[in-house]
Amino acid sequence: MGYSIRRTVGAMPDDELHVREGGAGDLKATFALSATTMHHAAVEQGYLDAPGERSAAQIEAAWTRHRAIEEFLDAHQRRYVIVENSSGPVAFARVVQFGDMEEVTDLMVQPGHQGRGLGRRLLEEVWPGDPSPELGRVVIATGAPRDLSLYTEFGVMPVAGHWHMRTQTASYLEHRSQETDATEAGSVVVLTAERAVSEWQRLEPDAIGHERPALHEFFGRDRTCLATVAADGSATALCWVSSDGDIGPAVGAEPGDVITVVLAALDRVSKTQEPVELGVYASTTSWHLLHRLRILGFRVYWPSWVMCSVPLPGLDRYVPTRPPLLL
């Protein structure tokens, strides 16, 4: 990419912005940009009460935790575009492909450079033209009207809300101790990685409209798969959970089926990791799961949208990934 973008507000002669392809060596720098940008957005929108920036130590700890999935996505990316000046990256976008679906996993613009058209320019680079019947598009977008309107210009429409649900772990355990249905915990089993990948290949495509066996092979090395199993031995619901407390994705044969495995994952994290807060994602079409989470004290922490170029009617039985780099 041999062109550049020049700043128009308060620009210094050496502050020219250049657009270039990203590579594996850029992952840590763009991860840091993403972390600081999301923290700024959370404070600005009132989700966090902590002013200031994330410390270098916090970003390093987050990078250590999520480096494996960042490098996995790098191996499956279609496009990775960075805007930088003399100080380093100020914006970037990345698209990965699984099956016949391209997903924007990142579109980040440094707060000081927002409002200057960089987001649109990056989308023009990573999503040129229109989606096609052979290759669809999906993205998890923030709920701001300007963001939703921008993405619709690139061929995607909102198909469901994407809610980050949170509660205090102590509150969750108290609510769970008061529930009388004790059949759930005993009905959940742990699958081998090979079996889990096979069951995900069977259940997931009808829910999200495309196949991702490589992703589940990665999770098989990185996470534990909890499942409920029918009398014939086939899985009726699946949920990945990591040793760091990341819950999801999850999928069920029917909308209500995901409840048992998601609660088993929450129980596992709350008792082994003992975090201050528990978090899980859900689509707004997952009425049964959202109803149960509400009873257990969960609240909507961060609302976003699933936007896609085709309908995704199975999201009512699907729980998105955590961290939310992918659907």
FENTASUL-V844306 format. One record per residue. RES is the residue in one small letter. SS is DSSP state (h for helix, s for strand, l for the rest). OMEGA is omega as a letter, one per 20 degrees, with the letter a starting at -180 (none if undefined). D_CENTER is the distance of its C-alpha to the mean C-alpha in Angstrom with 2 decimals. Layout:
[[RES | SS | OMEGA | D_CENTER] [RES | SS | OMEGA | D_CENTER]]
//
This chain:
[[m | l | a | 28.62] [g | l | r | 31.87] [y | l | r | 31.55] [s | s | r | 30.63] [i | s | r | 29.63] [r | l | r | 31.96] [r | l | a | 31.13] [t | l | a | 33.35] [v | l | r | 33.22] [g | l | a | 34.92] [a | l | r | 34.55] [m | l | a | 36.55] [p | l | a | 38.09] [d | l | a | 35.88] [d | l | r | 32.63] [e | l | r | 32.08] [l | s | r | 28.52] [h | s | r | 28.01] [v | s | r | 25.39] [r | s | r | 24.91] [e | s | r | 22.90] [g | l | r | 20.66] [g | l | a | 21.11] [a | h | a | 20.19] [g | h | a | 22.30] [d | h | a | 20.16] [l | h | a | 16.86] [k | h | a | 17.85] [a | h | r | 19.16] [t | h | r | 16.21] [f | h | r | 13.92] [a | h | r | 16.55] [l | h | r | 16.59] [s | h | a | 12.90] [a | h | a | 13.53] [t | h | r | 16.73] [t | h | r | 15.61] [m | h | r | 12.87] [h | h | r | 15.59] [h | h | r | 18.09] [a | h | a | 16.20] [a | h | r | 15.76] [v | h | a | 19.49] [e | h | a | 20.57] [q | l | r | 19.07] [g | l | r | 20.48] [y | l | r | 17.51] [l | l | r | 19.06] [d | l | a | 22.79] [a | l | r | 22.90] [p | l | r | 24.31] [g | l | a | 24.46] [e | l | r | 22.11] [r | l | a | 20.13] [s | l | r | 22.67] [a | h | r | 22.84] [a | h | r | 22.86] [q | h | a | 19.62] [i | h | r | 17.86] [e | h | r | 19.64] [a | h | r | 18.62] [a | h | r | 14.88] [w | h | r | 15.52] [t | h | a | 17.49] [r | h | a | 14.85] [h | h | a | 12.02] [r | h | a | 14.57] [a | h | a | 14.63] [i | h | r | 11.16] [e | h | a | 11.85] [e | h | r | 15.18] [f | h | r | 14.08] [l | h | r | 12.05] [d | h | a | 15.20] [a | h | a | 17.28] [h | l | a | 15.64] [q | s | r | 15.37] [r | s | a | 17.61] [r | s | a | 17.92] [y | s | a | 17.24] [v | s | a | 19.30] [i | s | r | 20.33] [v | s | a | 22.62] [e | s | r | 24.76] [n | s | a | 28.04] [s | l | a | 30.47] [s | l | a | 28.27] [g | s | a | 25.20] [p | s | r | 21.92] [v | s | r | 21.51] [a | s | r | 18.79] [f | s | r | 16.73] [a | s | r | 14.63] [r | s | r | 13.26] [v | s | r | 13.12] [v | s | a | 12.74] [q | s | r | 14.59] [f | s | a | 14.64] [g | l | a | 17.76] [d | l | r | 18.68] [m | s | r | 15.36] [e | s | r | 14.17] [e | s | r | 10.66] [v | s | r | 10.36] [t | s | a | 7.58] [d | s | r | 9.63] [l | s | a | 12.51] [m | s | r | 14.04] [v | s | r | 17.67] [q | l | a | 19.59] [p | h | a | 20.97] [g | h | a | 24.51] [h | h | a | 23.87] [q | l | r | 22.08] [g | l | a | 24.17] [r | l | r | 25.82] [g | l | a | 24.18] [l | h | r | 22.08] [g | h | r | 18.86] [r | h | a | 20.98] [r | h | r | 22.66] [l | h | r | 19.54] [l | h | r | 18.36] [e | h | r | 21.92] [e | h | a | 21.63] [v | h | r | 18.42] [w | l | a | 18.94] [p | l | r | 22.77] [g | l | a | 24.64] [d | l | r | 23.44] [p | l | a | 21.30] [s | s | r | 23.62] [p | l | a | 24.19] [e | l | a | 23.69] [l | s | a | 20.35] [g | s | r | 17.83] [r | s | r | 15.02] [v | s | r | 11.63] [v | s | r | 9.26] [i | s | a | 7.13] [a | s | r | 10.05] [t | s | a | 11.52] [g | l | a | 14.48] [a | l | a | 17.20] [p | h | a | 19.79] [r | h | r | 20.24] [d | h | r | 16.65] [l | h | a | 16.83] [s | h | r | 20.28] [l | h | a | 19.40] [y | h | a | 16.83] [t | h | r | 19.39] [e | l | a | 21.81] [f | l | r | 19.86] [g | l | r | 20.14] [v | l | r | 17.14] [m | s | r | 17.59] [p | s | r | 15.73] [v | s | r | 15.72] [a | s | r | 14.20] [g | s | a | 12.89] [h | s | a | 9.42] [w | s | r | 10.64] [h | s | a | 9.75] [m | s | a | 12.95] [r | s | r | 15.03] [t | s | r | 18.57] [q | s | a | 21.04] [t | h | r | 21.49] [a | h | r | 25.24] [s | h | r | 25.00] [y | h | a | 22.86] [l | h | r | 25.44] [e | h | r | 28.25] [h | h | a | 27.01] [r | h | a | 26.43] [s | h | a | 29.93] [q | l | r | 31.41] [e | l | a | 30.05] [t | l | a | 32.71] [d | l | a | 30.82] [a | l | a | 31.07] [t | h | a | 30.54] [e | h | a | 26.75] [a | h | a | 26.63] [g | h | a | 29.33] [s | l | a | 27.80] [v | s | r | 24.73] [v | s | r | 25.20] [v | s | a | 23.47] [l | s | r | 23.31] [t | l | a | 24.15] [a | h | a | 21.58] [e | h | r | 23.67] [r | h | a | 24.03] [a | h | a | 20.35] [v | h | r | 19.49] [s | h | a | 22.36] [e | h | r | 21.33] [w | h | r | 17.75] [q | h | r | 19.49] [r | h | a | 21.67] [l | h | a | 19.41] [e | h | a | 16.09] [p | h | r | 17.50] [d | h | a | 19.24] [a | h | a | 16.21] [i | h | r | 13.84] [g | l | r | 16.72] [h | l | a | 16.24] [e | l | a | 16.63] [r | l | a | 14.54] [p | h | a | 17.15] [a | h | r | 16.46] [l | h | a | 12.91] [h | h | r | 14.59] [e | h | r | 17.47] [f | h | r | 15.35] [f | h | r | 14.00] [g | h | r | 17.70] [r | h | a | 18.70] [d | h | a | 16.12] [r | s | r | 15.72] [t | s | r | 18.04] [c | s | r | 17.96] [l | s | a | 19.52] [a | s | r | 21.26] [t | s | a | 23.89] [v | s | r | 26.60] [a | l | a | 29.19] [a | l | a | 32.91] [d | l | r | 32.83] [g | l | r | 30.32] [s | l | r | 27.34] [a | s | r | 24.02] [t | s | r | 23.30] [a | s | a | 19.85] [l | s | r | 17.46] [c | s | r | 14.87] [w | s | r | 13.61] [v | s | a | 14.14] [s | s | r | 14.55] [s | l | r | 17.55] [d | l | r | 15.56] [g | l | r | 14.42] [d | l | a | 10.82] [i | s | r | 11.00] [g | s | j | 9.44] [p | s | r | 9.25] [a | s | r | 12.62] [v | s | r | 15.04] [g | s | r | 18.62] [a | l | r | 21.71] [e | l | a | 22.24] [p | h | a | 20.21] [g | h | a | 21.81] [d | h | a | 21.38] [v | h | a | 17.88] [i | h | a | 19.38] [t | h | a | 21.41] [v | h | r | 18.90] [v | h | r | 16.31] [l | h | r | 19.31] [a | h | r | 20.52] [a | h | r | 17.35] [l | h | r | 17.66] [d | h | a | 21.35] [r | h | a | 20.83] [v | h | a | 18.61] [s | h | a | 20.88] [k | h | a | 24.00] [t | h | a | 23.21] [q | l | a | 20.94] [e | l | r | 22.43] [p | l | r | 19.82] [v | l | r | 20.94] [e | s | r | 18.03] [l | s | r | 15.83] [g | s | r | 12.32] [v | s | r | 10.55] [y | s | r | 8.54] [a | s | r | 10.83] [s | s | a | 11.85] [t | l | r | 15.13] [t | l | a | 16.93] [s | l | a | 16.54] [w | h | a | 19.80] [h | h | a | 21.04] [l | h | a | 18.10] [l | h | r | 17.84] [h | h | r | 21.61] [r | h | r | 21.65] [l | h | r | 19.06] [r | h | r | 21.22] [i | h | a | 24.28] [l | l | r | 22.80] [g | l | r | 22.33] [f | l | r | 18.64] [r | s | r | 18.07] [v | s | a | 15.56] [y | s | a | 14.33] [w | s | r | 12.08] [p | s | r | 12.32] [s | s | r | 10.46] [w | s | r | 11.11] [v | s | a | 10.17] [m | s | a | 12.72] [c | s | r | 14.40] [s | l | r | 17.84] [v | l | r | 18.82] [p | l | r | 18.74] [l | l | a | 16.34] [p | h | a | 18.72] [g | h | a | 17.27] [l | h | r | 14.20] [d | h | r | 16.64] [r | h | a | 16.58] [y | s | r | 12.96] [v | s | a | 10.34] [p | l | a | 6.61] [t | l | r | 5.10] [r | l | j | 5.46] [p | l | a | 4.87] [p | l | r | 1.31] [l | l | a | 3.40] [l | l | r | 4.14] [l | l | none | 5.54]]
//
